[in-house]
Amino acid sequence: MTENFWQGKRVIVTGGAGFLGSFVIEKLNQRGVTDIFIPRIENYNLTERSDIQRMLDDALSGNFDPKNLVIIHLAANVGGIGANLEHPAEFFYDNLMMGVELMHQSWKRGVGKFTAIGTVCAYPKFTPVPFKEDDLWIGYPEETNAPYGLAKKMMLVQSQAYRDQYGFNSIFVLPVNLYGPRDNFNPKSSHVIPALIRKAIEAQESGAKEIIAWGDGSPTREFLYVEDAAEGILTATEFYNSSDPVNLGSGNEISIKDLTEMIIRMVGFEGKLVWDTTKPNGQPRRGLDVSRAKERFGWSAQVGFEEGMQRTIAWFKANRDKIR
C-alpha cells in the first residue's frame, strides 16, 4: 500500500534542507521516491505570495498533474525561549503567512495531498497532561511562544475549513520537541537538548567548576527522536486523510532537571549544576497523549530516549568542527 501511495508522486518538502527535513528526505528516498522538490530560501521566500506561486509553477513544470503532487510543509521560523522573546512579531508573521498562503495556493492548484506540521507550542499553557488533541482550544498558549504556536495553529483551522468547503485533502500533525543528530547547536538559537549538550561538553573540556541552566528545572518536557518524527510524518501522509489534529510524541515526560542531570552524566562533567531562577521556565508541563497516531495510522515512536541521546551526543562530538 505504501509503494502505491508514492508511485508517480512528486513531493515538495518545504524546509527540506533543515534538521527534520533532512530525515524526511532520507526516508522518502528509502521509500523509492526520487522526484523531490526542495524550495530553498535563497530562491523562494515562502512568506510572499508571488514566490509561492512561482515555486508551484516550477514544481508543476512539464504539465505535471497536481493531483500527484504531495506537499509536506516543514518550513518554519523557529527557536528556543530566548529567540521567541526577542522576535515574537517575526515568528507570528512568517509562520502564519507561509502556512496560510501555501495551503491556499495549493488548494487553488488542485494539489493532491498537503501535510501541515504544527507545534506542541499551540497547546494551552495549562493543558491537562497528557495533552489530548481535543484540548487544543481550552485556553491560551504559554506566553513566551504563543505568537509562534498560534500562527502554526491557524493551519489546523484552515485545514478543517478547506476540507469542509472544498474537500481539500490536508492533514495536521503536531510533533513534540524534536532532538537528534544534525540538530541546531548554535547557542543563540538552539533548543534545550542541543544547548545543554554543547554547554556540558564545553564545560567539561574547559574544566569549568559549574554549569548554569535556565529556570529552576521543574518544568517537564517530552522529546521525540527526529527519525521517529520523520517516519510519523510520512506514515500520516500515506495513510491518514482527516483534518483532526494528531500528536506525534514518544509518550515519555521528563523534567528539565532530570534531563540536565542525564546529559551531565552522559558527557562526564563533574562540576556543579546551578539553576538561574531569574530566567523563565516556559510551559510548566508538557507531555502528549500519543494514542491517536497509533489508532488512526498505526505509528508509534521506536527509538528509546537514552539511545537517542547517545546518538545525538556522538554526532555533536564528531561534527563540532563544522558547527558555527
Secondary structure, 3 states (H helix, E strand, C coil): CHHHHHCCCEEEEECCCCHHHHHHHHHHHHCCCCCEECCCCCCCCCCCHHHHHHHHHHHCCCCCCHHHEEEEECCCCCCCHHHHHHCHHHHHHHHHHHHHHHHHHHHHHCCCEEEEECCHHHCECCCCCCECHHHCCCCCECHHHHHHHHHHHHHHHHHHHHHHHHCCCEEEEEECEEECCCCCCCCCCCCHHHHHHHHHHHHHHHCCCEEEEECCCCCEEEEEEHHHHHHHHHHHHHHCCCCCCEEECCCCEEEHHHHHHHHHHHHCCCCEEEEECCCCCCCCCCCECCHHHHHHHCCCCCCCHHHHHHHHHHHHHHHHHHCC
